[in-house]
Amino acid sequence: MEEARDNACNDMGKMLQFLLPVATQIQQDVIKAYGFTSDGEGVLKFARLIKSYESQDPEIASMSGKLKAMFLPPMALPPHGAGTGGVAAS
């Protein structure tokens, strides 16, 4: 996992190429022990279930956020006004 993260160098495209397949394989192996199928459908069912619990339980929401942060590079916010080309809307 660390090797895949190092290869990605905080680049979103490389994260998807190197890190996501490793993370998905680990997740498939883990969720199988909890009654989910170890295929893409099982991963999606697990993700939907976790998403539904995020709004109900702050601890699950926090853990989900930490997990996502492991797989996604930090996202910089665009400068204020960037959505309008730097020109204030009138």
PyMOL Python script that loads the backbone (N, CA, C, O; Angstrom):
from pymol import cmd

cmd.read_pdbstr("""\
ATOM      1  N   MET A   1       0.821  -1.174   0.000  1.00  0.00           N
ATOM      2  CA  MET A   1       0.000   0.000   0.000  1.00  0.00           C
ATOM      3  C   MET A   1       0.875   1.252   0.000  1.00  0.00           C
ATOM      4  O   MET A   1       0.633   2.187  -0.762  1.00  0.00           O
ATOM      5  N   GLU A   2       1.890   1.261   0.858  1.00  0.00           N
ATOM      6  CA  GLU A   2       2.798   2.420   0.910  1.00  0.00           C
ATOM      7  C   GLU A   2       3.516   2.601  -0.422  1.00  0.00           C
ATOM      8  O   GLU A   2       3.704   3.728  -0.880  1.00  0.00           O
ATOM      9  N   GLU A   3       3.915   1.502  -1.040  1.00  0.00           N
ATOM     10  CA  GLU A   3       4.606   1.577  -2.330  1.00  0.00           C
ATOM     11  C   GLU A   3       3.685   2.185  -3.387  1.00  0.00           C
ATOM     12  O   GLU A   3       4.119   3.018  -4.183  1.00  0.00           O
ATOM     13  N   ALA A   4       2.424   1.774  -3.399  1.00  0.00           N
ATOM     14  CA  ALA A   4       1.463   2.320  -4.357  1.00  0.00           C
ATOM     15  C   ALA A   4       1.258   3.809  -4.108  1.00  0.00           C
ATOM     16  O   ALA A   4       1.176   4.586  -5.059  1.00  0.00           O
ATOM     17  N   ARG A   5       1.174   4.222  -2.830  1.00  0.00           N
ATOM     18  CA  ARG A   5       0.996   5.640  -2.501  1.00  0.00           C
ATOM     19  C   ARG A   5       2.223   6.442  -2.943  1.00  0.00           C
ATOM     20  O   ARG A   5       2.090   7.537  -3.489  1.00  0.00           O
ATOM     21  N   ASP A   6       3.405   5.897  -2.706  1.00  0.00           N
ATOM     22  CA  ASP A   6       4.634   6.583  -3.113  1.00  0.00           C
ATOM     23  C   ASP A   6       4.700   6.729  -4.630  1.00  0.00           C
ATOM     24  O   ASP A   6       5.129   7.768  -5.133  1.00  0.00           O
ATOM     25  N   ASN A   7       4.278   5.699  -5.362  1.00  0.00           N
ATOM     26  CA  ASN A   7       4.288   5.758  -6.826  1.00  0.00           C
ATOM     27  C   ASN A   7       3.311   6.796  -7.365  1.00  0.00           C
ATOM     28  O   ASN A   7       3.519   7.345  -8.448  1.00  0.00           O
ATOM     29  N   ALA A   8       2.255   7.063  -6.618  1.00  0.00           N
ATOM     30  CA  ALA A   8       1.225   7.999  -7.080  1.00  0.00           C
ATOM     31  C   ALA A   8       1.642   9.454  -6.920  1.00  0.00           C
ATOM     32  O   ALA A   8       1.159  10.303  -7.668  1.00  0.00           O
ATOM     33  N   CYS A   9       2.507   9.770  -5.986  1.00  0.00           N
ATOM     34  CA  CYS A   9       3.029  11.129  -5.799  1.00  0.00           C
ATOM     35  C   CYS A   9       1.932  12.192  -5.693  1.00  0.00           C
ATOM     36  O   CYS A   9       2.087  13.277  -6.253  1.00  0.00           O
ATOM     37  N   ASN A  10       0.847  11.917  -5.002  1.00  0.00           N
ATOM     38  CA  ASN A  10      -0.262  12.868  -4.814  1.00  0.00           C
ATOM     39  C   ASN A  10      -0.892  13.338  -6.111  1.00  0.00           C
ATOM     40  O   ASN A  10      -1.512  14.401  -6.146  1.00  0.00           O
ATOM     41  N   ASP A  11      -0.747  12.577  -7.161  1.00  0.00           N
ATOM     42  CA  ASP A  11      -1.370  12.885  -8.451  1.00  0.00           C
ATOM     43  C   ASP A  11      -2.653  12.067  -8.557  1.00  0.00           C
ATOM     44  O   ASP A  11      -2.616  10.843  -8.430  1.00  0.00           O
ATOM     45  N   MET A  12      -3.791  12.730  -8.788  1.00  0.00           N
ATOM     46  CA  MET A  12      -5.082  12.041  -8.794  1.00  0.00           C
ATOM     47  C   MET A  12      -5.120  10.913  -9.817  1.00  0.00           C
ATOM     48  O   MET A  12      -5.606   9.826  -9.507  1.00  0.00           O
ATOM     49  N   GLY A  13      -4.628  11.142 -11.004  1.00  0.00           N
ATOM     50  CA  GLY A  13      -4.621  10.103 -12.036  1.00  0.00           C
ATOM     51  C   GLY A  13      -3.791   8.901 -11.625  1.00  0.00           C
ATOM     52  O   GLY A  13      -4.193   7.755 -11.826  1.00  0.00           O
ATOM     53  N   LYS A  14      -2.629   9.174 -11.048  1.00  0.00           N
ATOM     54  CA  LYS A  14      -1.763   8.082 -10.605  1.00  0.00           C
ATOM     55  C   LYS A  14      -2.350   7.383  -9.382  1.00  0.00           C
ATOM     56  O   LYS A  14      -2.167   6.178  -9.209  1.00  0.00           O
ATOM     57  N   MET A  15      -3.058   8.134  -8.533  1.00  0.00           N
ATOM     58  CA  MET A  15      -3.726   7.500  -7.387  1.00  0.00           C
ATOM     59  C   MET A  15      -4.716   6.461  -7.893  1.00  0.00           C
ATOM     60  O   MET A  15      -4.780   5.345  -7.378  1.00  0.00           O
ATOM     61  N   LEU A  16      -5.486   6.841  -8.908  1.00  0.00           N
ATOM     62  CA  LEU A  16      -6.463   5.904  -9.465  1.00  0.00           C
ATOM     63  C   LEU A  16      -5.776   4.717 -10.116  1.00  0.00           C
ATOM     64  O   LEU A  16      -6.282   3.596 -10.060  1.00  0.00           O
ATOM     65  N   GLN A  17      -4.635   4.955 -10.730  1.00  0.00           N
ATOM     66  CA  GLN A  17      -3.913   3.902 -11.432  1.00  0.00           C
ATOM     67  C   GLN A  17      -3.193   2.950 -10.481  1.00  0.00           C
ATOM     68  O   GLN A  17      -3.234   1.736 -10.679  1.00  0.00           O
ATOM     69  N   PHE A  18      -2.537   3.480  -9.458  1.00  0.00           N
ATOM     70  CA  PHE A  18      -1.697   2.653  -8.599  1.00  0.00           C
ATOM     71  C   PHE A  18      -2.358   2.274  -7.266  1.00  0.00           C
ATOM     72  O   PHE A  18      -2.306   1.115  -6.855  1.00  0.00           O
ATOM     73  N   LEU A  19      -2.964   3.232  -6.608  1.00  0.00           N
ATOM     74  CA  LEU A  19      -3.446   3.012  -5.247  1.00  0.00           C
ATOM     75  C   LEU A  19      -4.827   2.370  -5.196  1.00  0.00           C
ATOM     76  O   LEU A  19      -5.061   1.477  -4.382  1.00  0.00           O
ATOM     77  N   LEU A  20      -5.732   2.806  -6.044  1.00  0.00           N
ATOM     78  CA  LEU A  20      -7.099   2.295  -5.988  1.00  0.00           C
ATOM     79  C   LEU A  20      -7.186   0.781  -6.177  1.00  0.00           C
ATOM     80  O   LEU A  20      -7.931   0.133  -5.442  1.00  0.00           O
ATOM     81  N   PRO A  21      -6.465   0.188  -7.124  1.00  0.00           N
ATOM     82  CA  PRO A  21      -6.545  -1.275  -7.250  1.00  0.00           C
ATOM     83  C   PRO A  21      -6.049  -2.016  -6.000  1.00  0.00           C
ATOM     84  O   PRO A  21      -6.620  -3.039  -5.623  1.00  0.00           O
ATOM     85  N   VAL A  22      -5.007  -1.513  -5.368  1.00  0.00           N
ATOM     86  CA  VAL A  22      -4.488  -2.144  -4.151  1.00  0.00           C
ATOM     87  C   VAL A  22      -5.514  -2.002  -3.026  1.00  0.00           C
ATOM     88  O   VAL A  22      -5.800  -2.964  -2.314  1.00  0.00           O
ATOM     89  N   ALA A  23      -6.062  -0.803  -2.874  1.00  0.00           N
ATOM     90  CA  ALA A  23      -7.056  -0.553  -1.827  1.00  0.00           C
ATOM     91  C   ALA A  23      -8.303  -1.409  -2.049  1.00  0.00           C
ATOM     92  O   ALA A  23      -8.863  -1.949  -1.095  1.00  0.00           O
ATOM     93  N   THR A  24      -8.731  -1.531  -3.285  1.00  0.00           N
ATOM     94  CA  THR A  24      -9.917  -2.325  -3.597  1.00  0.00           C
ATOM     95  C   THR A  24      -9.681  -3.790  -3.271  1.00  0.00           C
ATOM     96  O   THR A  24     -10.570  -4.454  -2.738  1.00  0.00           O
ATOM     97  N   GLN A  25      -8.507  -4.300  -3.579  1.00  0.00           N
ATOM     98  CA  GLN A  25      -8.194  -5.701  -3.267  1.00  0.00           C
ATOM     99  C   GLN A  25      -8.212  -5.946  -1.765  1.00  0.00           C
ATOM    100  O   GLN A  25      -8.747  -6.954  -1.303  1.00  0.00           O
ATOM    101  N   ILE A  26      -7.629  -5.027  -1.006  1.00  0.00           N
ATOM    102  CA  ILE A  26      -7.628  -5.161   0.455  1.00  0.00           C
ATOM    103  C   ILE A  26      -9.066  -5.130   0.972  1.00  0.00           C
ATOM    104  O   ILE A  26      -9.452  -5.941   1.814  1.00  0.00           O
ATOM    105  N   GLN A  27      -9.851  -4.185   0.457  1.00  0.00           N
ATOM    106  CA  GLN A  27     -11.238  -4.064   0.899  1.00  0.00           C
ATOM    107  C   GLN A  27     -12.029  -5.328   0.573  1.00  0.00           C
ATOM    108  O   GLN A  27     -12.815  -5.798   1.395  1.00  0.00           O
ATOM    109  N   GLN A  28     -11.827  -5.873  -0.613  1.00  0.00           N
ATOM    110  CA  GLN A  28     -12.534  -7.096  -0.999  1.00  0.00           C
ATOM    111  C   GLN A  28     -12.201  -8.242  -0.043  1.00  0.00           C
ATOM    112  O   GLN A  28     -13.083  -9.010   0.342  1.00  0.00           O
ATOM    113  N   ASP A  29     -10.940  -8.354   0.335  1.00  0.00           N
ATOM    114  CA  ASP A  29     -10.527  -9.415   1.252  1.00  0.00           C
ATOM    115  C   ASP A  29     -11.164  -9.237   2.629  1.00  0.00           C
ATOM    116  O   ASP A  29     -11.558 -10.215   3.263  1.00  0.00           O
ATOM    117  N   VAL A  30     -11.264  -7.996   3.089  1.00  0.00           N
ATOM    118  CA  VAL A  30     -11.801  -7.716   4.424  1.00  0.00           C
ATOM    119  C   VAL A  30     -13.315  -7.880   4.464  1.00  0.00           C
ATOM    120  O   VAL A  30     -13.835  -8.529   5.371  1.00  0.00           O
ATOM    121  N   ILE A  31     -14.031  -7.308   3.503  1.00  0.00           N
ATOM    122  CA  ILE A  31     -15.499  -7.329   3.571  1.00  0.00           C
ATOM    123  C   ILE A  31     -16.062  -8.738   3.425  1.00  0.00           C
ATOM    124  O   ILE A  31     -17.168  -9.018   3.887  1.00  0.00           O
ATOM    125  N   LYS A  32     -15.311  -9.616   2.788  1.00  0.00           N
ATOM    126  CA  LYS A  32     -15.752 -11.005   2.641  1.00  0.00           C
ATOM    127  C   LYS A  32     -15.975 -11.653   4.016  1.00  0.00           C
ATOM    128  O   LYS A  32     -16.881 -12.470   4.183  1.00  0.00           O
ATOM    129  N   ALA A  33     -15.149 -11.284   4.987  1.00  0.00           N
ATOM    130  CA  ALA A  33     -15.276 -11.833   6.335  1.00  0.00           C
ATOM    131  C   ALA A  33     -16.536 -11.341   7.052  1.00  0.00           C
ATOM    132  O   ALA A  33     -16.921 -11.880   8.090  1.00  0.00           O
ATOM    133  N   TYR A  34     -17.175 -10.304   6.484  1.00  0.00           N
ATOM    134  CA  TYR A  34     -18.368  -9.725   7.112  1.00  0.00           C
ATOM    135  C   TYR A  34     -19.630  -9.961   6.287  1.00  0.00           C
ATOM    136  O   TYR A  34     -20.621  -9.249   6.446  1.00  0.00           O
ATOM    137  N   GLY A  35     -19.591 -10.965   5.402  1.00  0.00           N
ATOM    138  CA  GLY A  35     -20.792 -11.382   4.692  1.00  0.00           C
ATOM    139  C   GLY A  35     -21.034 -10.725   3.350  1.00  0.00           C
ATOM    140  O   GLY A  35     -22.046 -11.002   2.707  1.00  0.00           O
ATOM    141  N   PHE A  36     -20.130  -9.862   2.910  1.00  0.00           N
ATOM    142  CA  PHE A  36     -20.260  -9.253   1.586  1.00  0.00           C
ATOM    143  C   PHE A  36     -19.531 -10.120   0.569  1.00  0.00           C
ATOM    144  O   PHE A  36     -18.586 -10.829   0.917  1.00  0.00           O
ATOM    145  N   THR A  37     -19.960 -10.065  -0.668  1.00  0.00           N
ATOM    146  CA  THR A  37     -19.228 -10.779  -1.705  1.00  0.00           C
ATOM    147  C   THR A  37     -17.934 -10.026  -1.996  1.00  0.00           C
ATOM    148  O   THR A  37     -17.866  -8.808  -1.829  1.00  0.00           O
ATOM    149  N   SER A  38     -16.921 -10.748  -2.426  1.00  0.00           N
ATOM    150  CA  SER A  38     -15.612 -10.120  -2.652  1.00  0.00           C
ATOM    151  C   SER A  38     -15.445  -9.697  -4.103  1.00  0.00           C
ATOM    152  O   SER A  38     -14.376  -9.865  -4.690  1.00  0.00           O
ATOM    153  N   ASP A  39     -16.509  -9.147  -4.675  1.00  0.00           N
ATOM    154  CA  ASP A  39     -16.436  -8.639  -6.041  1.00  0.00           C
ATOM    155  C   ASP A  39     -16.840  -7.166  -6.045  1.00  0.00           C
ATOM    156  O   ASP A  39     -17.074  -6.578  -4.989  1.00  0.00           O
ATOM    157  N   GLY A  40     -16.918  -6.590  -7.205  1.00  0.00           N
ATOM    158  CA  GLY A  40     -17.273  -5.179  -7.324  1.00  0.00           C
ATOM    159  C   GLY A  40     -18.623  -4.864  -6.711  1.00  0.00           C
ATOM    160  O   GLY A  40     -18.795  -3.812  -6.096  1.00  0.00           O
ATOM    161  N   GLU A  41     -19.583  -5.762  -6.872  1.00  0.00           N
ATOM    162  CA  GLU A  41     -20.908  -5.535  -6.312  1.00  0.00           C
ATOM    163  C   GLU A  41     -20.865  -5.511  -4.783  1.00  0.00           C
ATOM    164  O   GLU A  41     -21.547  -4.700  -4.156  1.00  0.00           O
ATOM    165  N   GLY A  42     -20.076  -6.386  -4.191  1.00  0.00           N
ATOM    166  CA  GLY A  42     -19.930  -6.400  -2.736  1.00  0.00           C
ATOM    167  C   GLY A  42     -19.306  -5.111  -2.225  1.00  0.00           C
ATOM    168  O   GLY A  42     -19.724  -4.576  -1.199  1.00  0.00           O
ATOM    169  N   VAL A  43     -18.305  -4.614  -2.943  1.00  0.00           N
ATOM    170  CA  VAL A  43     -17.659  -3.355  -2.565  1.00  0.00           C
ATOM    171  C   VAL A  43     -18.666  -2.213  -2.641  1.00  0.00           C
ATOM    172  O   VAL A  43     -18.708  -1.368  -1.746  1.00  0.00           O
ATOM    173  N   LEU A  44     -19.477  -2.176  -3.696  1.00  0.00           N
ATOM    174  CA  LEU A  44     -20.477  -1.120  -3.826  1.00  0.00           C
ATOM    175  C   LEU A  44     -21.536  -1.201  -2.729  1.00  0.00           C
ATOM    176  O   LEU A  44     -21.936  -0.175  -2.178  1.00  0.00           O
ATOM    177  N   LYS A  45     -21.992  -2.406  -2.410  1.00  0.00           N
ATOM    178  CA  LYS A  45     -22.976  -2.567  -1.338  1.00  0.00           C
ATOM    179  C   LYS A  45     -22.398  -2.093  -0.005  1.00  0.00           C
ATOM    180  O   LYS A  45     -23.074  -1.414   0.768  1.00  0.00           O
ATOM    181  N   PHE A  46     -21.146  -2.458   0.256  1.00  0.00           N
ATOM    182  CA  PHE A  46     -20.488  -2.025   1.482  1.00  0.00           C
ATOM    183  C   PHE A  46     -20.383  -0.504   1.529  1.00  0.00           C
ATOM    184  O   PHE A  46     -20.688   0.113   2.549  1.00  0.00           O
ATOM    185  N   ALA A  47     -19.956   0.092   0.431  1.00  0.00           N
ATOM    186  CA  ALA A  47     -19.798   1.554   0.373  1.00  0.00           C
ATOM    187  C   ALA A  47     -21.141   2.264   0.595  1.00  0.00           C
ATOM    188  O   ALA A  47     -21.207   3.262   1.312  1.00  0.00           O
ATOM    189  N   ARG A  48     -22.206   1.745  -0.020  1.00  0.00           N
ATOM    190  CA  ARG A  48     -23.532   2.360   0.171  1.00  0.00           C
ATOM    191  C   ARG A  48     -23.987   2.240   1.623  1.00  0.00           C
ATOM    192  O   ARG A  48     -24.576   3.171   2.173  1.00  0.00           O
ATOM    193  N   LEU A  49     -23.715   1.103   2.234  1.00  0.00           N
ATOM    194  CA  LEU A  49     -24.105   0.904   3.623  1.00  0.00           C
ATOM    195  C   LEU A  49     -23.352   1.870   4.538  1.00  0.00           C
ATOM    196  O   LEU A  49     -23.949   2.494   5.416  1.00  0.00           O
ATOM    197  N   ILE A  50     -22.058   1.988   4.332  1.00  0.00           N
ATOM    198  CA  ILE A  50     -21.253   2.911   5.141  1.00  0.00           C
ATOM    199  C   ILE A  50     -21.756   4.336   4.943  1.00  0.00           C
ATOM    200  O   ILE A  50     -21.883   5.084   5.913  1.00  0.00           O
ATOM    201  N   LYS A  51     -22.044   4.720   3.706  1.00  0.00           N
ATOM    202  CA  LYS A  51     -22.539   6.064   3.415  1.00  0.00           C
ATOM    203  C   LYS A  51     -23.832   6.332   4.168  1.00  0.00           C
ATOM    204  O   LYS A  51     -24.030   7.431   4.685  1.00  0.00           O
ATOM    205  N   SER A  52     -24.716   5.342   4.235  1.00  0.00           N
ATOM    206  CA  SER A  52     -25.984   5.538   4.942  1.00  0.00           C
ATOM    207  C   SER A  52     -25.758   5.710   6.445  1.00  0.00           C
ATOM    208  O   SER A  52     -26.529   6.412   7.099  1.00  0.00           O
ATOM    209  N   TYR A  53     -24.731   5.091   7.000  1.00  0.00           N
ATOM    210  CA  TYR A  53     -24.452   5.205   8.428  1.00  0.00           C
ATOM    211  C   TYR A  53     -23.684   6.478   8.784  1.00  0.00           C
ATOM    212  O   TYR A  53     -23.698   6.900   9.940  1.00  0.00           O
ATOM    213  N   GLU A  54     -23.014   7.096   7.804  1.00  0.00           N
ATOM    214  CA  GLU A  54     -22.233   8.299   8.083  1.00  0.00           C
ATOM    215  C   GLU A  54     -23.085   9.405   8.685  1.00  0.00           C
ATOM    216  O   GLU A  54     -22.633  10.120   9.580  1.00  0.00           O
ATOM    217  N   SER A  55     -24.316   9.553   8.202  1.00  0.00           N
ATOM    218  CA  SER A  55     -25.176  10.627   8.701  1.00  0.00           C
ATOM    219  C   SER A  55     -25.770  10.292  10.078  1.00  0.00           C
ATOM    220  O   SER A  55     -26.259  11.180  10.777  1.00  0.00           O
ATOM    221  N   GLN A  56     -25.725   9.037  10.455  1.00  0.00           N
ATOM    222  CA  GLN A  56     -26.315   8.603  11.720  1.00  0.00           C
ATOM    223  C   GLN A  56     -25.305   8.514  12.859  1.00  0.00           C
ATOM    224  O   GLN A  56     -25.673   8.606  14.030  1.00  0.00           O
ATOM    225  N   ASP A  57     -24.042   8.335  12.518  1.00  0.00           N
ATOM    226  CA  ASP A  57     -23.035   8.082  13.546  1.00  0.00           C
ATOM    227  C   ASP A  57     -21.765   8.891  13.249  1.00  0.00           C
ATOM    228  O   ASP A  57     -21.084   8.621  12.260  1.00  0.00           O
ATOM    229  N   PRO A  58     -21.440   9.880  14.094  1.00  0.00           N
ATOM    230  CA  PRO A  58     -20.257  10.711  13.836  1.00  0.00           C
ATOM    231  C   PRO A  58     -18.950   9.925  13.816  1.00  0.00           C
ATOM    232  O   PRO A  58     -18.015  10.300  13.109  1.00  0.00           O
ATOM    233  N   GLU A  59     -18.876   8.843  14.582  1.00  0.00           N
ATOM    234  CA  GLU A  59     -17.650   8.048  14.592  1.00  0.00           C
ATOM    235  C   GLU A  59     -17.449   7.345  13.250  1.00  0.00           C
ATOM    236  O   GLU A  59     -16.333   7.287  12.735  1.00  0.00           O
ATOM    237  N   ILE A  60     -18.532   6.814  12.688  1.00  0.00           N
ATOM    238  CA  ILE A  60     -18.441   6.180  11.367  1.00  0.00           C
ATOM    239  C   ILE A  60     -18.082   7.229  10.322  1.00  0.00           C
ATOM    240  O   ILE A  60     -17.273   6.967   9.432  1.00  0.00           O
ATOM    241  N   ALA A  61     -18.676   8.410  10.422  1.00  0.00           N
ATOM    242  CA  ALA A  61     -18.353   9.490   9.475  1.00  0.00           C
ATOM    243  C   ALA A  61     -16.875   9.868   9.570  1.00  0.00           C
ATOM    244  O   ALA A  61     -16.220  10.083   8.550  1.00  0.00           O
ATOM    245  N   SER A  62     -16.359   9.949  10.775  1.00  0.00           N
ATOM    246  CA  SER A  62     -14.949  10.294  10.975  1.00  0.00           C
ATOM    247  C   SER A  62     -14.028   9.211  10.406  1.00  0.00           C
ATOM    248  O   SER A  62     -13.059   9.513   9.709  1.00  0.00           O
ATOM    249  N   MET A  63     -14.338   7.960  10.708  1.00  0.00           N
ATOM    250  CA  MET A  63     -13.510   6.859  10.199  1.00  0.00           C
ATOM    251  C   MET A  63     -13.573   6.791   8.679  1.00  0.00           C
ATOM    252  O   MET A  63     -12.562   6.523   8.030  1.00  0.00           O
ATOM    253  N   SER A  64     -14.739   7.029   8.107  1.00  0.00           N
ATOM    254  CA  SER A  64     -14.882   7.020   6.653  1.00  0.00           C
ATOM    255  C   SER A  64     -14.038   8.126   6.028  1.00  0.00           C
ATOM    256  O   SER A  64     -13.384   7.914   5.007  1.00  0.00           O
ATOM    257  N   GLY A  65     -14.054   9.294   6.637  1.00  0.00           N
ATOM    258  CA  GLY A  65     -13.242  10.407   6.138  1.00  0.00           C
ATOM    259  C   GLY A  65     -11.759  10.105   6.193  1.00  0.00           C
ATOM    260  O   GLY A  65     -11.017  10.427   5.265  1.00  0.00           O
ATOM    261  N   LYS A  66     -11.325   9.481   7.291  1.00  0.00           N
ATOM    262  CA  LYS A  66      -9.909   9.119   7.426  1.00  0.00           C
ATOM    263  C   LYS A  66      -9.509   8.090   6.375  1.00  0.00           C
ATOM    264  O   LYS A  66      -8.421   8.160   5.804  1.00  0.00           O
ATOM    265  N   LEU A  67     -10.400   7.136   6.128  1.00  0.00           N
ATOM    266  CA  LEU A  67     -10.118   6.110   5.125  1.00  0.00           C
ATOM    267  C   LEU A  67     -10.015   6.731   3.730  1.00  0.00           C
ATOM    268  O   LEU A  67      -9.106   6.404   2.967  1.00  0.00           O
ATOM    269  N   LYS A  68     -10.938   7.618   3.403  1.00  0.00           N
ATOM    270  CA  LYS A  68     -10.898   8.287   2.091  1.00  0.00           C
ATOM    271  C   LYS A  68      -9.622   9.108   1.938  1.00  0.00           C
ATOM    272  O   LYS A  68      -9.037   9.159   0.857  1.00  0.00           O
ATOM    273  N   ALA A  69      -9.193   9.750   3.024  1.00  0.00           N
ATOM    274  CA  ALA A  69      -7.978  10.564   2.970  1.00  0.00           C
ATOM    275  C   ALA A  69      -6.742   9.720   2.678  1.00  0.00           C
ATOM    276  O   ALA A  69      -5.759  10.225   2.134  1.00  0.00           O
ATOM    277  N   MET A  70      -6.785   8.449   3.032  1.00  0.00           N
ATOM    278  CA  MET A  70      -5.649   7.568   2.741  1.00  0.00           C
ATOM    279  C   MET A  70      -5.520   7.288   1.242  1.00  0.00           C
ATOM    280  O   MET A  70      -4.423   7.034   0.745  1.00  0.00           O
ATOM    281  N   PHE A  71      -6.647   7.336   0.527  1.00  0.00           N
ATOM    282  CA  PHE A  71      -6.657   6.933  -0.876  1.00  0.00           C
ATOM    283  C   PHE A  71      -6.725   8.086  -1.859  1.00  0.00           C
ATOM    284  O   PHE A  71      -6.494   7.900  -3.054  1.00  0.00           O
ATOM    285  N   LEU A  72      -7.035   9.258  -1.374  1.00  0.00           N
ATOM    286  CA  LEU A  72      -7.161  10.404  -2.261  1.00  0.00           C
ATOM    287  C   LEU A  72      -6.138  11.464  -1.884  1.00  0.00           C
ATOM    288  O   LEU A  72      -5.893  11.693  -0.700  1.00  0.00           O
ATOM    289  N   PRO A  73      -5.539  12.109  -2.872  1.00  0.00           N
ATOM    290  CA  PRO A  73      -4.568  13.157  -2.551  1.00  0.00           C
ATOM    291  C   PRO A  73      -5.297  14.360  -1.963  1.00  0.00           C
ATOM    292  O   PRO A  73      -6.492  14.542  -2.195  1.00  0.00           O
ATOM    293  N   PRO A  74      -4.576  15.177  -1.202  1.00  0.00           N
ATOM    294  CA  PRO A  74      -5.214  16.383  -0.674  1.00  0.00           C
ATOM    295  C   PRO A  74      -5.670  17.274  -1.821  1.00  0.00           C
ATOM    296  O   PRO A  74      -4.941  17.479  -2.792  1.00  0.00           O
ATOM    297  N   MET A  75      -6.866  17.792  -1.699  1.00  0.00           N
ATOM    298  CA  MET A  75      -7.420  18.629  -2.757  1.00  0.00           C
ATOM    299  C   MET A  75      -7.294  20.085  -2.348  1.00  0.00           C
ATOM    300  O   MET A  75      -7.780  20.485  -1.291  1.00  0.00           O
ATOM    301  N   ALA A  76      -6.643  20.871  -3.184  1.00  0.00           N
ATOM    302  CA  ALA A  76      -6.526  22.297  -2.925  1.00  0.00           C
ATOM    303  C   ALA A  76      -7.784  22.992  -3.429  1.00  0.00           C
ATOM    304  O   ALA A  76      -8.287  22.690  -4.511  1.00  0.00           O
ATOM    305  N   LEU A  77      -8.277  23.918  -2.636  1.00  0.00           N
ATOM    306  CA  LEU A  77      -9.443  24.674  -3.060  1.00  0.00           C
ATOM    307  C   LEU A  77      -9.022  25.719  -4.082  1.00  0.00           C
ATOM    308  O   LEU A  77      -7.948  26.307  -3.955  1.00  0.00           O
ATOM    309  N   PRO A  78      -9.851  25.960  -5.095  1.00  0.00           N
ATOM    310  CA  PRO A  78      -9.502  26.996  -6.068  1.00  0.00           C
ATOM    311  C   PRO A  78      -9.554  28.361  -5.400  1.00  0.00           C
ATOM    312  O   PRO A  78     -10.274  28.550  -4.420  1.00  0.00           O
ATOM    313  N   PRO A  79      -8.793  29.311  -5.925  1.00  0.00           N
ATOM    314  CA  PRO A  79      -8.817  30.657  -5.348  1.00  0.00           C
ATOM    315  C   PRO A  79     -10.230  31.235  -5.407  1.00  0.00           C
ATOM    316  O   PRO A  79     -11.021  30.881  -6.282  1.00  0.00           O
ATOM    317  N   HIS A  80     -10.530  32.114  -4.478  1.00  0.00           N
ATOM    318  CA  HIS A  80     -11.838  32.764  -4.434  1.00  0.00           C
ATOM    319  C   HIS A  80     -12.130  33.459  -5.764  1.00  0.00           C
ATOM    320  O   HIS A  80     -11.303  34.219  -6.267  1.00  0.00           O
ATOM    321  N   GLY A  81     -13.283  33.201  -6.316  1.00  0.00           N
ATOM    322  CA  GLY A  81     -13.649  33.834  -7.580  1.00  0.00           C
ATOM    323  C   GLY A  81     -13.186  33.059  -8.800  1.00  0.00           C
ATOM    324  O   GLY A  81     -13.410  33.499  -9.928  1.00  0.00           O
ATOM    325  N   ALA A  82     -12.533  31.893  -8.597  1.00  0.00           N
ATOM    326  CA  ALA A  82     -12.005  31.137  -9.731  1.00  0.00           C
ATOM    327  C   ALA A  82     -13.123  30.624 -10.623  1.00  0.00           C
ATOM    328  O   ALA A  82     -12.921  30.458 -11.826  1.00  0.00           O
ATOM    329  N   GLY A  83     -14.313  30.366 -10.053  1.00  0.00           N
ATOM    330  CA  GLY A  83     -15.426  29.864 -10.827  1.00  0.00           C
ATOM    331  C   GLY A  83     -15.960  30.859 -11.822  1.00  0.00           C
ATOM    332  O   GLY A  83     -16.665  30.481 -12.758  1.00  0.00           O
ATOM    333  N   THR A  84     -15.636  32.146 -11.639  1.00  0.00           N
ATOM    334  CA  THR A  84     -16.099  33.181 -12.565  1.00  0.00           C
ATOM    335  C   THR A  84     -14.951  33.737 -13.385  1.00  0.00           C
ATOM    336  O   THR A  84     -15.035  34.830 -13.945  1.00  0.00           O
ATOM    337  N   GLY A  85     -13.877  32.966 -13.445  1.00  0.00           N
ATOM    338  CA  GLY A  85     -12.727  33.437 -14.212  1.00  0.00           C
ATOM    339  C   GLY A  85     -12.006  34.582 -13.527  1.00  0.00           C
ATOM    340  O   GLY A  85     -11.291  35.349 -14.171  1.00  0.00           O
ATOM    341  N   GLY A  86     -12.196  34.696 -12.205  1.00  0.00           N
ATOM    342  CA  GLY A  86     -11.538  35.763 -11.454  1.00  0.00           C
ATOM    343  C   GLY A  86     -12.268  37.074 -11.513  1.00  0.00           C
ATOM    344  O   GLY A  86     -11.819  38.061 -10.932  1.00  0.00           O
ATOM    345  N   VAL A  87     -13.397  37.106 -12.211  1.00  0.00           N
ATOM    346  CA  VAL A  87     -14.162  38.321 -12.350  1.00  0.00           C
ATOM    347  C   VAL A  87     -15.394  38.223 -11.461  1.00  0.00           C
ATOM    348  O   VAL A  87     -16.127  37.236 -11.519  1.00  0.00           O
ATOM    349  N   ALA A  88     -15.619  39.224 -10.654  1.00  0.00           N
ATOM    350  CA  ALA A  88     -16.782  39.202  -9.766  1.00  0.00           C
ATOM    351  C   ALA A  88     -18.067  39.278 -10.592  1.00  0.00           C
ATOM    352  O   ALA A  88     -18.166  40.054 -11.542  1.00  0.00           O
ATOM    353  N   ALA A  89     -19.033  38.469 -10.215  1.00  0.00           N
ATOM    354  CA  ALA A  89     -20.317  38.472 -10.913  1.00  0.00           C
ATOM    355  C   ALA A  89     -21.080  39.735 -10.554  1.00  0.00           C
ATOM    356  O   ALA A  89     -21.001  40.209  -9.421  1.00  0.00           O
ATOM    357  N   SER A  90     -21.821  40.285 -11.513  1.00  0.00           N
ATOM    358  CA  SER A  90     -22.578  41.504 -11.220  1.00  0.00           C
ATOM    359  C   SER A  90     -24.050  41.273 -11.253  1.00  0.00           C
ATOM    360  O   SER A  90     -24.826  42.201 -11.028  1.00  0.00           O
TER     361      SER A  90
END
""", "prot")
cmd.dss("prot")
cmd.show_as("cartoon", "prot")
cmd.util.cbc("prot")
cmd.orient("prot")
